[in-house]
Amino acid sequence: MKKRFFTLAFVLASCINMMAQNSVEDEITEWKDRSLAGFYVGYVAGLGMPDAMSNNIGKSMEIGFELPIWDPTLSDKLKFHLNLGFNWKNYRMTKDDRAFIKDYSTGHVVIGQPKYLNSELGKGCVDYSRMKIFSITLPLLLEYQFSEPWFVAFGPVVNFNLHGSIYTKFSNDRGERVTTSSNGLRQSVVTADLKLLFGHEDIALYGKWSPCRQLREKYAPGLDFTGISFGVQAVF
């Protein structure tokens, strides 16, 4: 009886050990096959903004998506990621009498009052004014898996800024609702961010800081500000 018991116990222990080894091997294989691409959404803000620019962080958003290009494993803990994606930033300003204004004679973008906002006929109010920038992104990240399944990643993100626009909605001096827009925003052609990810399995918190001007100095001399963002990213 004892012999059968010990035999059964040995078989069960062997099976459990094999299952544990397979689970660990599956986790290692899954980590090696995983990229840091995916969908992300977060808040954006400006650093060093002029006093006239009131950036509403709670309503200034960014969304983006990345596809994996190259994900070589460097060691049991280190992995490199090269992704390709897109990013759409929306800087939203909500100050009663200020908006993004484009001077079509010079191409300059400034902060000022929309035309016919206030006059002797009455006083208007700006609902909001926003600046959008669309970019193709090239993240280069180094990932360190410090404790299964926790990881941290850090690296530069190169942005090729293809499109920029401004849009303002306000009530004029007659109380009429007016919208103005321009697609000719002179955004900086290429910028770079520094990105930090801290995650668990398939979800991560991220933060980005861009030391670069968002708008070209020649066409926006009074709008010298850099960008930061933070949010959540789903990775696969």
C-alpha positions in Angstrom: 0.0 0.0 0.0 2.8 2.4 0.9 4.6 1.5 -2.2 1.6 2.4 -4.4 1.1 5.6 -2.4 4.7 6.8 -2.9 4.6 5.7 -6.6 1.4 7.8 -7.1 2.9 10.8 -5.2 6.0 10.6 -7.4 4.0 10.5 -10.6 1.9 13.5 -9.4 4.9 15.5 -8.4 6.6 14.8 -11.7 3.5 15.9 -13.6 3.2 19.2 -11.6 6.9 19.9 -12.1 6.6 19.3 -15.9 3.5 21.6 -16.0 5.4 24.3 -14.1 8.4 24.1 -16.4 6.1 24.2 -19.5 4.3 27.3 -18.0 7.7 29.1 -17.4 8.8 28.2 -20.9 5.6 29.4 -22.4 5.9 32.7 -20.5 9.5 33.1 -21.7 8.4 32.3 -25.3 5.5 34.7 -25.0 7.8 37.5 -23.8 10.3 36.9 -26.6 7.5 37.0 -29.2 5.8 40.1 -27.8 6.3 43.5 -29.2 5.7 46.9 -27.6 3.4 48.1 -30.4 -0.3 48.8 -29.9 -2.9 51.4 -29.4 -2.5 54.3 -26.9 -4.4 57.3 -25.7 -3.3 60.1 -23.4 -3.3 63.8 -22.4 -0.9 66.4 -24.0 0.3 69.7 -22.7 2.8 72.4 -23.6 5.9 73.5 -21.6 7.1 77.0 -21.8 3.9 78.3 -23.3 3.3 82.1 -23.6 1.1 83.7 -21.0 -1.7 84.3 -23.5 -1.9 80.6 -24.3 -4.1 78.8 -21.8 -3.7 75.1 -22.6 -6.6 72.9 -21.2 -4.8 69.7 -20.3 -8.0 67.9 -19.4 -9.3 68.4 -23.0 -6.0 68.2 -24.9 -5.6 64.6 -26.1 -3.4 62.4 -28.2 -4.1 59.0 -29.8 -1.8 56.8 -31.7 -1.2 53.3 -33.0 2.1 51.4 -33.7 2.9 48.2 -35.6 6.0 46.1 -34.9 8.8 46.2 -37.4 11.8 44.5 -35.7 11.9 43.0 -32.1 15.3 41.3 -31.6 15.9 39.7 -28.2 19.2 40.8 -26.7 19.3 38.6 -23.6 17.0 36.9 -21.1 16.0 40.4 -19.8 16.7 42.8 -22.6 14.8 43.3 -25.9 14.9 46.0 -28.6 11.8 47.3 -30.4 11.5 49.2 -33.6 7.9 50.2 -34.4 6.1 52.2 -37.1 2.9 54.1 -36.4 1.0 57.3 -36.3 0.2 60.0 -33.8 -2.5 62.7 -33.6 -2.1 65.5 -31.0 -4.9 68.0 -30.2 -3.8 71.0 -28.1 -7.0 72.7 -26.9 -7.1 76.2 -25.5 -10.1 77.6 -23.6 -9.5 81.2 -22.7 -12.4 83.5 -23.1 -10.8 86.0 -25.6 -7.8 84.1 -27.0 -7.4 81.8 -30.0 -4.9 80.5 -32.5 -4.9 83.0 -35.3 -3.2 82.7 -38.7 -2.1 85.8 -40.6 -2.5 84.8 -44.2 -0.3 87.6 -45.5 2.8 86.3 -43.6 1.8 82.7 -42.7 2.5 83.5 -39.1 0.5 81.8 -36.3 -0.1 83.8 -33.1 -2.3 84.0 -30.1 -4.9 86.7 -30.3 -8.6 87.7 -30.6 -10.6 86.4 -33.6 -11.9 89.0 -36.0 -15.1 90.7 -34.9 -15.0 89.1 -31.4 -15.5 92.4 -29.6 -16.6 95.8 -30.8 -19.0 98.6 -29.9 -21.8 96.3 -31.0 -21.1 93.9 -28.2 -18.7 91.5 -26.6 -18.1 88.0 -27.9 -16.6 84.9 -26.3 -14.3 82.1 -27.5 -15.6 78.6 -26.8 -12.4 76.9 -27.6 -9.5 77.0 -30.1 -7.4 73.9 -30.9 -4.2 73.0 -32.8 -3.9 69.6 -34.3 -0.7 67.9 -35.5 -0.7 64.5 -37.3 2.6 62.6 -37.4 4.1 59.3 -38.7 6.2 57.9 -35.8 9.2 55.7 -35.5 9.8 54.6 -31.9 13.1 52.9 -30.9 12.7 51.4 -27.5 14.9 49.2 -25.2 12.8 47.0 -22.9 14.0 45.5 -19.6 11.9 42.8 -18.0 12.9 43.2 -14.4 10.3 40.8 -12.8 7.9 38.6 -14.7 5.5 39.9 -16.0 6.6 43.5 -15.2 8.7 45.5 -17.6 10.1 49.0 -18.3 11.1 50.5 -21.6 12.8 53.7 -22.7 13.9 55.3 -25.9 13.5 58.0 -28.5 10.5 58.4 -30.9 11.1 60.2 -34.2 8.1 62.1 -35.4 7.6 63.1 -39.1 4.9 65.8 -38.8 2.9 65.6 -42.0 -0.1 67.8 -41.2 -1.2 70.6 -38.9 -4.3 72.6 -38.5 -6.1 75.1 -36.3 -9.8 75.4 -35.5 -11.7 78.0 -33.5 -15.3 78.2 -32.4 -16.6 81.5 -30.9 -19.5 83.9 -30.5 -18.9 87.2 -32.3 -19.9 90.8 -31.3 -23.4 90.2 -32.6 -23.9 87.0 -30.6 -23.6 84.8 -33.7 -21.8 81.4 -33.6 -18.7 81.4 -35.8 -16.1 78.8 -36.7 -12.8 79.5 -38.4 -10.2 76.9 -39.6 -6.9 76.7 -41.4 -4.9 73.6 -42.6 -1.8 75.5 -43.4 -0.1 75.2 -40.0 3.7 75.5 -40.2 4.5 72.7 -37.8 8.1 71.5 -37.3 8.8 68.9 -40.0 10.7 66.5 -37.8 10.7 66.3 -34.0 11.8 63.8 -31.4 10.3 62.6 -28.1 11.8 60.6 -25.2 9.3 57.9 -24.2 9.1 55.9 -21.0 6.9 52.8 -20.6 6.1 51.0 -17.3 3.9 48.0 -17.8 2.4 44.7 -16.7 1.8 42.0 -19.4 -0.3 43.7 -22.1 -1.0 47.1 -20.5 1.4 50.0 -19.8 1.5 53.5 -18.5 3.6 55.9 -20.6 5.1 59.4 -20.6 6.7 61.4 -23.4 8.7 64.6 -23.4 9.6 66.4 -26.6 12.5 68.9 -26.3 11.6 70.2 -29.8 9.5 73.2 -30.9 6.1 72.1 -32.0 5.9 75.0 -34.5 8.6 76.3 -36.8 10.2 79.5 -35.3 10.0 81.4 -38.6 6.2 81.1 -38.8 5.4 81.1 -35.0 8.1 83.3 -33.3 5.8 83.9 -30.3 4.8 80.2 -29.8 8.0 78.7 -28.6 6.8 75.7 -26.5 7.7 72.0 -26.2 5.4 69.1 -25.5 4.7 66.5 -22.9 2.1 63.7 -22.8 1.1 60.8 -20.6 -1.5 58.0 -20.8 -2.2 54.3 -21.2 -1.0 51.9 -23.9 -2.2 48.5 -24.8 0.7 46.4 -26.1 0.9 43.1 -28.1 
